[in-house]
Amino acid sequence: MSEVKKAVLAYSGGLDTSVILKWLQDTYQCEVVTFTADLGQGEELEPARTKALKMGIKQKNIFIDDLREEFVRDFVFPMFRANTVYEGEYLLGTSIARPLIAKRLVEIARKTGADAISHGATGKGNDQVRFELGAYALMPNVRIIAPWREWDLLSREKLLAYAAKHGIPIEMKHKKGGSPYSMDANLLHISYEGRHLENPAAEAEASMWRWTVSAEKAPAKPLHLELKFEQGDLVAIDGKKMKPHLLLAKLNELGGQHGIGRLDLVENRYVGMKSRGCYETPGGTILLKAHRAIESICLDREVAHLKDDLMPRYASMIYNGYWWSPERLALQGLIDDTQANVNGWVRVKLYKGCVTVVSRDSKTDSLFDPTIATFEDDAGAYDQKDAGGFIKLNALRMRIAENVRLKRKR
């Protein structure tokens, strides 16, 4: 085992990363720097500082960073410009947070002179891939320590026993069993995995959901919102401009109140297995619907279709950890170029778990021409005779092929 002098640990202060902190100190005999990211998970993060100090971490080696604005502005919004959905349903709430965490781990490693980074992702999941691909892309020679691939503490009981043996402070909720689910939260979503959900035939418990009410309990009166877009990004809700992270938080709040954004999904993990997870993404669900609506009047037909063709590939890049890859960066440039004229407003209705687009307009960039699209007299704006030649030319290859087939039969 090569020598490690200093390691930066992605640290939440929970059971797993608290054990990892002590394990790093004992196994590698190295100085540990802790990094805790505020991505809008809605939890008090200062206890992580207190726990790190109790474990002997120097104050100067404790980083608790508010990354909410950077997360939404530089990661979530660029992803939604592409209308990104993985396997037809998943809005990639966990996946899109990992490249930012990897970026900040590398930045802190450089700032503190660390020669290694460490994370608490298990050897079964996708996050180990996302963290490490991101780190290698940004710091090619960094040493990565993934305890779940090295130690034998492969169960909750073993982790608790290790914590008790080494005097690691653990919250009572962990000692009493805690939540039956493994959860991940940020401003885009909250996810639930494990325990009861490991059986795909078992229905998720109603008490599990935290951000959204059920459709049955949602208000009987619909809520109408007007969302304004500039160059493909949301900039205002009902005329009120806000920073990106506040806009997404507001959509989460309003969408959650109306039962928007629940998903129960069995996805195909990058490491080869199928995994069942439940997700709440109220703001993202509204944003996706509204963004497609404003694009529908501002994007050229073939550009829109090209984006739709490329989207699954783009989604896979994010899901599989290739955010910092040359191909994702190149594709992002193309996507962003398509958004220059995606400007205008969309009105949506939230009601009983559904988001419905009710109207949209762009005063400067709409390609919708009512004088051509009308079913009434268009005063010569469109010559319907043109359609005959268009259809005949497009049918030419099929007519030739069928004539050849008929000749063969004679």
Secondary structure, DSSP 8 states (H G I E B T S, - for coil): ----SEEEEE--SSHHHHHHHHHHHHHT--EEEEEEEESS--S--HHHHHHHHHTT--GGGEEEEE-HHHHIIIIIHHHHHTT--BTTTB--TTGGGHHHHHHHHHHHHHHHT-SEEE----TTSSHHHHHHHHHHHHSTT-EEE-GGGT-S--SHHHHHHHHHHTT----HHHHTT--SSEEEE-SS-EEEESGGGGSTTS---GGG-SS---GGGS-SS-EEEEEEEETTEEEEETTEE--HHHHHHHHHHHHHHTT--EEEEEEE-TTS-EEEEEEE-HHHHHHHHHHHHHHHHHS-HHHHHHHHHHHHHHHHHHHTT-TTSHHHHHHHHHHHHHTTT--EEEEEEEETTEEEEEEEE-TTT----HHHH-SS--TTSS-TTHHHHHHHHHHHHHHHHHHHHHHHH-
